[in-house]
Amino acid sequence: MRNELGTYNRAPIKPQVFYETDFNRYCHSATDNTNEWFATLNTGTVALADSGTNGLVVITTHTTDNSVVNMQMPGEAYKLAAGKNLQFRAANLKLTVATEANFFIGLSITDTTILTGTVAPEGSASDAIGFMWDGTGLKLYAVASKNGTTTWTSKIDTGIALVANTFIEELSFNFDGNGKALFYVNGALVATIDDQAATKTLYSDDEDLTPSIEVQTTADGVAKVLTLDYLAVEMDR
């Protein structure tokens, strides 16, 4: 509707902290934390696909059992804060081999070992939220931790199984700013973490977090490859 000045009345736009990448051009470094991503390779590799519609990042572990490749954005710009909405999305993700491979994708504090254990992986990062694939139990979990040490504070089986070399269209979670995080796979709700207590225990509300990806091979001596097309995070300022 136009106002008397001849311009349209619009609801005020709430400023956002927003990041997205199509992985068609981006910078990562294993030594310089001023680049877009910092990679802890452990003799693995991170590279852009030579050919891939929309752009693809390819993360490959070493063949040594328990090898890990970790990627994080330098700085910690995001937080699960009261009164602030946050959304995380990762699109077109696949593993070349679904067994004997673990991964985490989501938000974490700066930590080069987000996962601990291999046969039954758990959370090593003290504060994180996202999705974890267990390549031994063959389960995709919605996970979160607050002041954790060796286990996730919250760990919910989504009932979703990955198929080797088959893309998952989207993994996402939404935090409503009021104690609830909703987890989706391909747009379908698969898990909810709901903590209405004044002092939160199920998810981290007192630490700044950053986009994070970690891939781990377990016990078969074969390199594991995770391919990802798109990642985005959006949060109210």
C-alpha positions as CSV (number, residue, x, y, z in Angstrom):
1,M,0.0,0.0,0.0
2,R,1.3,3.5,-0.9
3,N,1.6,6.1,1.8
4,E,0.9,9.8,1.3
5,L,4.5,10.3,0.1
6,G,3.9,8.0,-2.8
7,T,6.2,5.2,-1.6
8,Y,5.2,1.8,-0.4
9,N,4.8,1.0,3.2
10,R,7.0,-1.9,4.2
11,A,7.6,-3.8,7.4
12,P,11.0,-3.0,8.8
13,I,13.6,-5.5,7.6
14,K,15.5,-7.2,10.5
15,P,19.2,-7.2,9.8
16,Q,20.8,-10.6,9.2
17,V,24.2,-12.1,9.6
18,F,24.4,-14.2,6.4
19,Y,26.9,-16.4,4.7
20,E,26.5,-18.7,1.7
21,T,28.8,-20.5,-0.7
22,D,28.2,-22.5,-3.9
23,F,31.8,-23.8,-3.8
24,N,32.4,-22.5,-7.3
25,R,35.1,-20.2,-6.1
26,Y,36.4,-20.1,-2.6
27,C,39.7,-20.1,-0.7
28,H,40.9,-22.5,1.9
29,S,44.2,-22.9,3.6
30,A,45.9,-25.3,6.0
31,T,48.2,-22.5,7.3
32,D,46.5,-19.2,6.9
33,N,43.3,-18.5,9.0
34,T,42.5,-15.3,7.1
35,N,41.1,-17.3,4.1
36,E,37.5,-18.2,3.8
37,W,38.0,-21.7,5.3
38,F,40.7,-23.2,7.4
39,A,41.4,-26.9,6.7
40,T,43.1,-29.4,8.9
41,L,44.0,-32.0,6.3
42,N,46.0,-34.7,8.2
43,T,47.3,-35.7,4.7
44,G,43.9,-35.6,3.2
45,T,42.8,-33.1,0.6
46,V,40.1,-30.4,0.0
47,A,39.5,-29.3,-3.6
48,L,36.9,-28.0,-6.0
49,A,35.6,-30.5,-8.4
50,D,37.1,-30.2,-11.9
51,S,33.6,-30.4,-13.3
52,G,30.3,-30.2,-11.4
53,T,27.2,-28.2,-12.1
54,N,26.7,-25.4,-9.6
55,G,30.2,-26.0,-8.0
56,L,31.2,-28.8,-5.7
57,V,33.8,-29.1,-2.9
58,V,35.4,-32.5,-2.6
59,I,36.8,-33.5,0.8
60,T,39.0,-36.7,0.8
61,T,40.5,-38.3,3.8
62,H,43.8,-40.3,3.8
63,T,43.6,-44.1,3.6
64,T,45.0,-44.5,7.1
65,D,42.4,-45.8,9.6
66,N,40.8,-43.0,11.7
67,S,42.1,-40.2,9.4
68,V,40.2,-36.9,9.6
69,V,39.8,-33.9,7.5
70,N,38.3,-30.8,9.3
71,M,37.1,-27.6,7.7
72,Q,36.0,-24.5,9.6
73,M,35.4,-20.8,8.8
74,P,37.8,-18.7,10.8
75,G,36.1,-16.7,13.5
76,E,32.9,-17.6,15.3
77,A,30.1,-15.3,14.0
78,Y,27.0,-17.3,15.0
79,K,25.2,-18.1,18.3
80,L,22.1,-19.9,19.4
81,A,20.9,-16.8,21.3
82,A,17.5,-16.0,22.9
83,G,15.3,-14.0,20.7
84,K,17.3,-14.6,17.5
85,N,16.4,-17.0,14.7
86,L,19.1,-19.0,13.0
87,Q,19.0,-21.3,10.0
88,F,21.7,-23.6,8.7
89,R,21.5,-25.4,5.3
90,A,23.7,-27.8,3.4
91,A,22.6,-28.9,0.0
92,N,23.5,-31.8,-2.3
93,L,25.8,-33.8,-0.1
94,K,27.0,-37.3,-0.7
95,L,29.6,-39.9,0.4
96,T,31.3,-42.2,-2.0
97,V,31.1,-44.9,0.6
98,A,28.5,-44.8,3.4
99,T,30.1,-47.5,5.5
100,E,33.2,-47.0,7.6
101,A,32.9,-43.3,7.2
102,N,31.7,-40.7,9.7
103,F,31.0,-37.0,9.2
104,F,29.7,-33.9,11.1
105,I,28.3,-30.8,9.4
106,G,26.8,-27.8,11.2
107,L,28.1,-25.2,13.6
108,S,30.8,-25.7,16.2
109,I,33.3,-23.9,18.3
110,T,36.7,-23.7,16.7
111,D,37.9,-27.3,17.2
112,T,39.9,-29.5,14.8
113,T,38.5,-32.7,16.3
114,I,34.8,-32.4,16.5
115,L,34.2,-36.1,16.5
116,T,35.6,-38.7,18.9
117,G,35.6,-42.4,18.5
118,T,35.2,-44.2,15.2
119,V,33.0,-47.3,15.6
120,A,30.4,-45.4,17.5
121,P,31.3,-41.7,17.0
122,E,30.4,-39.1,19.5
123,G,31.0,-35.4,20.0
124,S,34.4,-34.2,21.1
125,A,33.8,-30.5,20.5
126,S,32.4,-28.9,23.7
127,D,29.8,-26.9,21.9
128,A,28.3,-27.7,18.5
129,I,25.0,-28.4,16.7
130,G,24.3,-30.1,13.4
131,F,24.1,-33.6,11.8
132,M,26.4,-36.6,12.3
133,W,26.6,-39.7,10.1
134,D,27.7,-42.9,11.9
135,G,29.1,-45.1,9.2
136,T,29.2,-48.2,11.4
137,G,25.7,-48.0,12.8
138,L,24.5,-46.5,9.4
139,K,22.5,-43.8,11.1
140,L,22.1,-40.1,10.6
141,Y,21.8,-38.2,13.9
142,A,20.7,-34.7,14.8
143,V,23.2,-33.7,17.5
144,A,24.1,-30.9,19.8
145,S,26.4,-30.3,22.8
146,K,26.9,-27.8,25.5
147,N,30.1,-28.0,27.6
148,G,30.5,-31.5,26.4
149,T,33.6,-33.7,26.6
150,T,33.3,-37.0,24.9
151,T,29.6,-37.4,24.2
152,W,26.8,-35.3,22.6
153,T,24.5,-33.6,25.0
154,S,21.7,-34.3,22.5
155,K,21.7,-37.1,20.0
156,I,18.6,-38.1,18.0
157,D,18.3,-40.8,15.4
158,T,16.6,-39.2,12.3
159,G,15.7,-42.5,10.8
160,I,17.5,-41.5,7.6
161,A,20.0,-43.8,5.9
162,L,22.5,-42.5,3.4
163,V,23.1,-44.4,0.1
164,A,26.6,-44.4,-1.3
165,N,27.1,-42.0,-4.2
166,T,23.6,-40.6,-3.9
167,F,23.0,-37.0,-3.1
168,I,20.9,-35.9,-0.1
169,E,19.1,-32.9,-1.4
170,E,19.3,-30.9,1.8
171,L,20.2,-31.1,5.5
172,S,19.0,-28.1,7.5
173,F,18.1,-27.0,11.0
174,N,16.2,-23.9,12.3
175,F,16.6,-22.4,15.7
176,D,13.6,-20.3,16.7
177,G,15.3,-18.2,19.4
178,N,13.1,-19.6,22.0
179,G,14.7,-22.9,23.0
180,K,13.8,-25.1,20.0
181,A,15.9,-26.4,17.2
182,L,14.1,-28.2,14.3
183,F,16.1,-30.6,12.0
184,Y,15.0,-31.3,8.5
185,V,16.2,-33.8,5.8
186,N,15.0,-32.9,2.3
187,G,12.4,-30.5,3.8
188,A,10.9,-33.1,6.1
189,L,11.1,-32.7,9.9
190,V,13.1,-35.5,11.4
191,A,14.1,-34.3,14.9
192,T,13.5,-31.6,17.5
193,I,15.7,-30.4,20.3
194,D,13.5,-28.5,22.8
195,D,15.0,-26.9,25.9
196,Q,12.7,-24.4,27.7
197,A,14.7,-24.4,30.9
198,A,16.1,-21.0,32.0
199,T,19.6,-22.6,32.1
200,K,20.0,-24.5,28.8
201,T,21.6,-28.0,29.0
202,L,20.6,-29.6,25.7
203,Y,22.3,-27.1,23.3
204,S,24.9,-24.4,23.5
205,D,23.6,-20.9,24.1
206,D,26.7,-19.4,25.6
207,E,29.3,-19.9,22.9
208,D,29.9,-18.4,19.5
209,L,30.0,-21.0,16.7
210,T,31.2,-21.3,13.1
211,P,30.3,-23.4,10.0
212,S,32.1,-26.7,10.3
213,I,32.6,-29.9,8.3
214,E,34.5,-32.9,9.4
215,V,35.0,-36.2,7.6
216,Q,36.5,-39.4,9.1
217,T,37.5,-42.8,7.8
218,T,37.3,-45.6,10.3
219,A,38.8,-49.0,10.0
220,D,39.0,-50.3,6.4
221,G,42.0,-48.4,5.1
222,V,40.0,-46.8,2.3
223,A,39.9,-43.0,1.7
224,K,36.4,-41.5,2.2
225,V,35.1,-38.7,0.0
226,L,32.4,-36.2,0.9
227,T,31.1,-34.0,-1.8
228,L,29.0,-30.8,-1.1
229,D,27.4,-28.3,-3.4
230,Y,26.1,-25.5,-1.1
231,L,26.2,-24.2,2.5
232,A,24.4,-21.3,4.1
233,V,23.9,-19.8,7.5
234,E,21.6,-17.0,8.4
235,M,21.0,-15.4,11.9
236,D,19.3,-12.3,13.3
237,R,21.7,-9.7,14.4
